[in-house]
Amino acid sequence: MFYVKWFFIIGFWSIVAGFFHYTLPQVDIVRVVNTYEERQELTDWTRIFWSTPDSQSTNINNRDVQFIQTVRANGRPMVYRNEDTGWHWPPYFKFDTANLYTEANDAISTKENPRWFAIKHYGWRNEFFSSFPNAVSLWQVEGPEASKSIPWVNIVILTLFFGLVWGIWSRWRRFRISRIDPTLEDLQDNWEAAEDAVQDQGGRFMRWVKGLWRGRR
Amino acid sequence: MLGALRLMAIGFAVLTVVYICLSLYSRAVRRAKLEAEWDRDQGPGERDGFVHQGLEEYDGSLRRKLILGVYVVPLCLVALIIYLTNFA
């Protein structure tokens, strides 16, 4: 029971953590190498990793997606997709995909003469699912060691979220202590009393039977 | 633009639920305060009349209109995010 309980608790909080890690914005320091467009199939379950731009018809099963190829400050490659989120989830309300594509093309630099950019994005890069983080904005920084600035938005959202969880949790705890626990204890007391009574009854019954037996003899 | 309409419809529905809950809660809190005030001072007038009058004052108050912020704040937030994402 102990392990089952913790399995569910850890599972639940892993999903919550994964949700926020996917949805909240993060910043990488990158050097833009190139941009490209590629036709993507949207028919299988990895559809959830692509956006739903407003300009897209609802029954389309493939379309062109823009990508931004970069090398991060640590020398490893990272490819971002560049899609409108429109009015859909997550609520970035990004409509300027074409502008960002232009900026990204303008930001291309070579290894010998690098220009470093901070790129704000959400989402996960996963090679097996072919999922790409979605780039939201781009701005130039002085170098690969540049600070990413304090993530105020994430701090505010997570603080509000955990405040809400704490509020619900403490109210539920108070409710449980004042209402549910006494009821359960009452139930248990009643049950034990009933058990005692049954045992008592049984004892009396057996005595009566024995008495009968003795009486008859 | 259909997405915008959908978001507005869902947002309006959710925020209306929040608005109704919040206004009922706020009114209940005000009623409890008025009752406690009358119980402490034992006046003026009848208890029911005092509470009723206090609630009528509350209905016209700025505090009650502030609950409309339930609609206004998310709207401003969305406008701010749209500006920051696309135009800043």
Interface residues (C-beta under 8 A of the other chain):
Chain A: T52 D54 G86 W87 H88 P91 Y92 F93 K94 F95 D96 N99 V136 S137
Chain B: M1 L2 G3 A4 R6 L7 V78 I81 I82 T85 N86 F87
